[in-house]
Amino acid sequence: KKAGLTTKSGLMMGLGERDEEVLEVMKDWRKAGVDLITLGQYMQPTENHLSVKRYVELATFAYLQEQGMAMGFTNVFAGPLVRSSYHADEQASMALV
């Protein structure tokens, strides 16, 4: 923040984490000064990769987005198809505000 930089982080869900753990990570990010976050669903690329432990419900993504905004993030992009580059142009314009 002191350098005037906007920071962003993201998390892929569905590998066995609990929602409470995700909320704790989000709190840690805010304490560290992260501005924008993305929360998406991990998709197993091939059978040689880690398998999906759970598919996160849309209501859970909506809840996490709401909680993140209440924590003070500039924006929270959360959903099954969200990736770190999700709506990158929109994220960049928010960073300039």
C-alpha positions in Angstrom: 0.0 0.0 0.0 2.8 2.4 0.8 4.1 2.1 -2.7 0.6 2.8 -4.2 0.3 -0.7 -5.6 -2.8 -2.8 -5.8 -2.5 -6.4 -4.7 -4.4 -9.4 -5.8 -4.5 -13.1 -4.7 -6.6 -16.1 -5.4 -7.6 -19.6 -4.3 -8.8 -22.6 -6.1 -11.3 -24.5 -3.9 -12.4 -28.2 -3.9 -9.3 -29.9 -2.6 -10.6 -30.6 0.9 -10.5 -27.2 2.5 -13.3 -26.2 4.8 -15.2 -22.9 4.3 -14.0 -21.7 7.7 -10.4 -22.2 6.5 -11.1 -20.2 3.3 -12.5 -17.4 5.5 -9.4 -17.4 7.7 -7.2 -17.1 4.5 -9.3 -14.2 3.4 -8.8 -12.5 6.8 -5.1 -13.1 6.5 -5.1 -11.6 3.0 -6.9 -8.4 4.2 -4.4 -8.1 7.1 -1.6 -8.3 4.6 -3.2 -5.6 2.5 -4.6 -7.6 -0.4 -7.2 -5.6 -2.4 -8.7 -8.0 -5.0 -9.3 -11.7 -4.7 -10.5 -14.5 -6.9 -12.1 -17.7 -5.6 -12.7 -20.5 -8.1 -13.4 -24.2 -8.4 -10.4 -26.6 -8.9 -11.0 -28.8 -11.9 -8.9 -31.9 -12.3 -7.1 -31.4 -15.6 -6.3 -35.1 -16.1 -6.5 -38.3 -14.1 -2.8 -37.9 -13.2 -3.7 -34.7 -11.2 -5.3 -34.4 -7.8 -8.9 -35.4 -7.8 -11.7 -33.0 -6.8 -12.8 -33.6 -3.2 -15.9 -31.5 -3.5 -17.7 -29.2 -5.9 -18.4 -25.9 -4.2 -22.0 -24.8 -4.3 -23.0 -21.5 -5.9 -24.5 -20.4 -2.6 -21.1 -20.9 -0.9 -19.3 -18.8 -3.5 -22.0 -16.1 -3.0 -21.5 -16.3 0.7 -17.7 -16.0 0.5 -18.0 -13.1 -1.9 -20.4 -11.3 0.5 -18.0 -12.0 3.4 -15.0 -10.7 1.4 -16.7 -7.5 0.5 -17.7 -7.0 4.2 -14.0 -7.6 5.1 -13.1 -4.6 2.9 -11.7 -6.1 -0.3 -12.1 -3.8 -3.4 -13.8 -6.7 -5.1 -14.2 -10.4 -4.8 -14.7 -12.6 -7.9 -16.1 -15.9 -6.7 -17.6 -18.8 -8.8 -16.9 -22.2 -10.3 -15.3 -20.8 -13.4 -13.4 -17.9 -11.8 -9.7 -18.0 -12.5 -6.9 -15.6 -11.6 -7.3 -13.8 -14.9 -11.1 -13.7 -14.6 -12.4 -10.4 -16.0 -8.8 -9.1 -15.8 -9.8 -5.8 -17.5 -12.5 -5.2 -14.9 -10.1 -6.0 -12.1 -7.5 -3.6 -13.6 -10.0 -0.8 -13.9 -11.1 -1.3 -10.2 -7.5 -1.2 -9.2 -7.2 2.3 -10.7 -10.1 3.7 -8.7 
